[in-house]
Amino acid sequence: MTTQQELTPELIRAALTTVKFPGFSRDIVSFGLVKKIDIDAENNVTIDLVIESKNADIPRYIFEGVHGVMKHLPDVKHCDVNIEHKAPEAKKGINDDPSTWKSSVPGAKHVIAVASGKGGVGKSTVSANLAVALSKLGYSVGLVDLDIYGPSMSLMFGTKERPGANENDEFLPVTAHGVKLLSMGLLINESDPVAVRGPPGDALRAAVPAQRGVGGRGFPDSGPASRHGGHSADHCADG
């Protein structure tokens, strides 16, 4: 003879793990949407959910899914599902108003990223053309070639001029086609090997402060994804 389980919040919560959040493989319990489960003396159940989503259909889908599960649980006399639906909280520093966007690069007003999940798709070409085009529109533009393995910006801009340095030992960019430019290709001879101490990312970030005096828009240009830990991007900073 099978003993029927007592109706408890834990039993109900376990049953609700079969309700998936629309578009995801995870369930509403693991997402933390189930905030409270009450059971009265007559086995009337009240379930409180909090859902953060811009999609107004999500609460309806979840409401129907919860009721679909609850109607198959034995001993449940009635079930009320209360859903608090609210818009997701905006992340700090991120919003949908471009006029309020601020760069995280000191001395730069804006940063533009040209990104790709792989190398050899034209990020450097796009960055170079954007930089020159913005310069011709009257912006002060700087471009940093962060590809330490195969820098190409010096070739694209047709210059081999060596960058200078200021009193703080920061690089001073050269100017080509109206764009202030820094590139590993300007610091070494074409056949010279390059040894980088520490993680490549640290070396790349160390080049950014040299752009502080550039002003206008600046594009740090990185190399292929396989060389930089799975991502690759060109950035533009506008000061």
RODO-2510 file (C-alpha; in nm, 4 decimals, decimal comma):
residues 239
     n   res          X          Y          Z
     1     m     0,0000     0,0000     0,0000
     2     t     0,1393     0,3388    -0,1046
     3     t     0,1511     0,6104     0,1600
     4     q     0,0459     0,9492     0,0286
     5     q     0,2910     1,2314     0,0974
     6     e     0,1834     1,5150     0,3214
     7     l     0,1281     1,8419     0,1359
     8     t     0,4145     2,0699     0,2380
     9     p     0,5850     2,3799     0,0946
    10     e     0,8888     2,1637     0,0184
    11     l     0,6756     1,9214    -0,1821
    12     i     0,5187     2,2065    -0,3781
    13     r     0,8550     2,3732    -0,4371
    14     a     0,9937     2,0469    -0,5730
    15     a     0,6954     2,0180    -0,8084
    16     l     0,7494     2,3746    -0,9316
    17     t     1,0984     2,2846    -1,0537
    18     t     0,9225     2,1386    -1,3582
    19     v     0,8056     2,4878    -1,4598
    20     k     1,0693     2,6348    -1,6886
    21     f     1,1286     3,0051    -1,7380
    22     p     1,0245     3,0754    -2,1004
    23     g     1,3248     3,0634    -2,3316
    24     f     1,5518     2,8997    -2,0721
    25     s     1,6296     2,5474    -1,9609
    26     r     1,6292     2,6567    -1,5958
    27     d     1,3183     2,6447    -1,3789
    28     i     1,1445     2,9190    -1,1815
    29     v     1,2691     2,7792    -0,8488
    30     s     1,6385     2,7841    -0,9420
    31     f     1,5900     3,1364    -1,0764
    32     g     1,4616     3,2372    -0,7329
    33     l     1,1184     3,3500    -0,8532
    34     v     0,9230     3,1539    -0,5901
    35     k     0,9261     3,3807    -0,2858
    36     k     0,6618     3,2256    -0,0600
    37     i     0,4381     2,9189    -0,0361
    38     d     0,1515     2,9097     0,2163
    39     i    -0,0800     2,6176     0,2925
    40     d    -0,3805     2,6636     0,5220
    41     a    -0,5585     2,4023     0,7314
    42     e    -0,7872     2,3094     0,4421
    43     n    -0,4986     2,2663     0,1955
    44     n    -0,5642     2,5914     0,0118
    45     v    -0,2303     2,6951    -0,1369
    46     t    -0,1006     3,0460    -0,2033
    47     i     0,2165     3,0913    -0,4085
    48     d     0,3908     3,4285    -0,4343
    49     l     0,6218     3,4922    -0,7295
    50     v     0,8353     3,7904    -0,8242
    51     i     0,9264     3,8169    -1,1920
    52     e     1,1625     4,0728    -1,3431
    53     s     1,1151     4,0930    -1,7178
    54     k     1,0396     4,3474    -1,9875
    55     n     0,8258     4,0860    -2,1619
    56     a     0,4650     4,1211    -2,0471
    57     d     0,3857     3,7662    -2,1673
    58     i     0,6331     3,5993    -1,9288
    59     p     0,4085     3,6271    -1,6168
    60     r     0,1152     3,4760    -1,8066
    61     y     0,3233     3,1791    -1,9263
    62     i     0,4530     3,1132    -1,5756
    63     f     0,1061     3,1595    -1,4196
    64     e    -0,0355     2,8941    -1,6519
    65     g     0,2610     2,6636    -1,5912
    66     v     0,2272     2,6829    -1,2124
    67     h    -0,1455     2,6132    -1,2250
    68     g    -0,0813     2,3233    -1,4605
    69     v     0,1513     2,1653    -1,2056
    70     m    -0,0628     2,2381    -0,9009
    71     k    -0,3789     2,0819    -1,0398
    72     h    -0,1998     1,7466    -1,0547
    73     l    -0,0839     1,7543    -0,6937
    74     p    -0,3061     1,5461    -0,4647
    75     d    -0,4890     1,7090    -0,1744
    76     v    -0,4614     2,0633    -0,3146
    77     k    -0,8083     2,2081    -0,2664
    78     h    -0,7423     2,5451    -0,4305
    79     c    -0,4366     2,7367    -0,5488
    80     d    -0,3850     3,1117    -0,5750
    81     v    -0,0820     3,2343    -0,7686
    82     n     0,0192     3,5912    -0,6948
    83     i     0,2736     3,7434    -0,9340
    84     e     0,4583     4,0674    -0,8803
    85     h     0,5824     4,1744    -1,2221
    86     k     0,8451     4,4463    -1,2384
    87     a     1,0925     4,5749    -1,4923
    88     p     1,4551     4,4645    -1,4451
    89     e     1,6712     4,7086    -1,2527
    90     a     1,9082     4,9030    -1,4732
    91     k     2,2703     4,8027    -1,4229
    92     k     2,4955     5,0668    -1,2775
    93     g     2,6382     5,2839    -1,5547
    94     i     2,4280     5,1213    -1,8258
    95     n     2,1170     5,2761    -1,9774
    96     d     1,9375     5,3245    -2,3049
    97     d     2,0101     5,6957    -2,3436
    98     p     2,3262     5,7429    -2,5550
    99     s     2,3458     6,1097    -2,4544
   100     t     2,4293     6,0045    -2,0969
   101     w     2,6839     5,7350    -2,1842
   102     k     3,0279     5,7962    -2,0359
   103     s     3,3626     5,6428    -2,1179
   104     s     3,5597     5,4476    -1,8587
   105     v     3,8841     5,5636    -2,0246
   106     p     4,0260     5,8719    -1,8487
   107     g     4,0246     6,1757    -2,0757
   108     a     3,7905     6,0168    -2,3308
   109     k     3,4252     6,1091    -2,3743
   110     h     3,3119     5,8035    -2,5676
   111     v     3,4309     5,4511    -2,6427
   112     i     3,3193     5,2661    -2,9549
   113     a     3,3788     4,8897    -2,9732
   114     v     3,4015     4,6915    -3,2951
   115     a     3,3965     4,3300    -3,1778
   116     s     3,4090     3,9792    -3,3178
   117     g     3,4374     3,6286    -3,1790
   118     k     3,7232     3,5420    -3,4152
   119     g     4,0173     3,6929    -3,5929
   120     g     4,0629     3,7851    -3,9568
   121     v     3,7170     3,9319    -4,0135
   122     g     3,8158     4,2973    -4,0619
   123     k     3,8068     4,4573    -3,7181
   124     s     4,1262     4,6503    -3,7823
   125     t     4,0033     4,7637    -4,1221
   126     v     3,6756     4,8853    -3,9747
   127     s     3,8553     5,0584    -3,6861
   128     a     4,1002     5,2359    -3,9169
   129     n     3,8258     5,3570    -4,1505
   130     l     3,6019     5,4697    -3,8636
   131     a     3,8883     5,6582    -3,7033
   132     v     3,9782     5,8422    -4,0245
   133     a     3,6126     5,9112    -4,1097
   134     l     3,5447     6,0583    -3,7650
   135     s     3,8606     6,2663    -3,7922
   136     k     3,7397     6,4090    -4,1218
   137     l     3,4110     6,4997    -3,9506
   138     g     3,6074     6,7193    -3,7126
   139     y     3,6481     6,4915    -3,4121
   140     s     3,9765     6,4475    -3,2289
   141     v     4,0473     6,0774    -3,2709
   142     g     4,3018     5,8386    -3,1232
   143     l     4,3603     5,4759    -3,2142
   144     v     4,5572     5,2228    -3,0071
   145     d     4,6637     4,9010    -3,1800
   146     l     4,6527     4,6504    -2,8922
   147     d     4,7448     4,3489    -3,1032
   148     i     5,0912     4,2667    -2,9700
   149     y     5,1225     3,9530    -3,1852
   150     g     5,0389     4,0901    -3,5279
   151     p     4,9951     4,4691    -3,5197
   152     s     4,8651     4,6045    -3,8484
   153     m     4,7735     4,9683    -3,7857
   154     s     5,1163     5,1085    -3,8683
   155     l     5,0920     4,9376    -4,2074
   156     m     4,7355     5,0551    -4,2663
   157     f     4,8248     5,4144    -4,1821
   158     g     5,1491     5,4017    -4,3777
   159     t     5,3786     5,5226    -4,1009
   160     k     5,6840     5,3879    -3,9181
   161     e     5,7377     5,6940    -3,6980
   162     r     5,8405     5,6040    -3,3433
   163     p     5,6119     5,7291    -3,0624
   164     g     5,7686     5,9616    -2,8085
   165     a     5,7271     5,9624    -2,4304
   166     n     5,6297     6,2206    -2,1709
   167     e     5,7768     6,2927    -1,8279
   168     n     5,5676     6,0072    -1,6817
   169     d     5,7141     5,7567    -1,9281
   170     e     5,3816     5,7299    -2,1093
   171     f     5,3777     5,6895    -2,4835
   172     l     5,2943     5,9917    -2,6964
   173     p     5,1058     5,8875    -3,0106
   174     v     5,2149     5,9744    -3,3628
   175     t     4,9721     6,1413    -3,6042
   176     a     4,8719     5,9854    -3,9358
   177     h     4,5760     6,0821    -4,1584
   178     g     4,4486     6,3086    -3,8825
   179     v     4,4420     6,0248    -3,6273
   180     k     4,6712     5,9971    -3,3249
   181     l     4,8077     5,6457    -3,3359
   182     l     4,9860     5,3992    -3,1083
   183     s     5,0851     5,0525    -3,2241
   184     m     5,3326     4,7830    -3,1271
   185     g     5,4274     4,7956    -3,4945
   186     l     5,5696     5,1440    -3,4328
   187     l     5,7822     5,0313    -3,1372
   188     i     5,9684     4,7414    -3,2958
   189     n     6,1328     4,6559    -3,6247
   190     e     5,9392     4,4356    -3,8613
   191     s     6,1420     4,1215    -3,7836
   192     d     6,1846     4,1819    -3,4080
   193     p     6,0343     3,9254    -3,1659
   194     v     5,8156     4,0556    -2,8829
   195     a     5,8352     3,9265    -2,5247
   196     v     5,5473     4,0265    -2,2953
   197     r     5,5743     3,9764    -1,9204
   198     g     5,2562     3,8815    -1,7338
   199     p     4,9124     3,8166    -1,8846
   200     p     4,8693     3,9788    -2,2267
   201     g     4,5587     4,1575    -2,0985
   202     d     4,7660     4,3470    -1,8412
   203     a     5,0084     4,4543    -2,1086
   204     l     4,7255     4,5756    -2,3282
   205     r     4,5602     4,7736    -2,0504
   206     a     4,8922     4,9385    -1,9710
   207     a     4,8895     5,1048    -2,3127
   208     v     4,5598     5,2854    -2,2572
   209     p     4,6823     5,5654    -2,0238
   210     a     4,9026     5,6904    -2,3046
   211     q     4,5842     5,8020    -2,4805
   212     r     4,4780     6,0424    -2,2058
   213     g     4,6080     6,3433    -2,3902
   214     v     4,4603     6,2436    -2,7220
   215     g     4,1051     6,3761    -2,6816
   216     g     3,8287     6,3033    -2,9284
   217     r     3,7566     5,9464    -3,0306
   218     g     4,0149     5,6712    -2,9933
   219     f     4,0085     5,3109    -3,1075
   220     p     4,2098     5,0483    -2,9164
   221     d     4,2402     4,7651    -3,1697
   222     s     4,2956     4,4110    -3,0378
   223     g     4,4067     4,0983    -3,2164
   224     p     4,2450     3,7613    -3,2964
   225     a     4,0210     3,5925    -3,0408
   226     s     4,2389     3,2840    -3,0081
   227     r     4,5287     3,4998    -2,8921
   228     h     4,3448     3,7008    -2,6300
   229     g     4,1458     3,4551    -2,4224
   230     g     3,8408     3,4031    -2,6418
   231     h     3,7398     3,7495    -2,7510
   232     s     3,8554     4,0184    -2,9851
   233     a     3,7465     4,3784    -3,0224
   234     d     3,8327     4,7210    -3,1570
   235     h     3,7456     5,0146    -2,9362
   236     c     3,7110     5,3842    -2,9958
   237     a     3,7535     5,6393    -2,7185
   238     d     3,6283     5,9937    -2,7603
   239     g     3,7684     6,2578    -2,5337
***
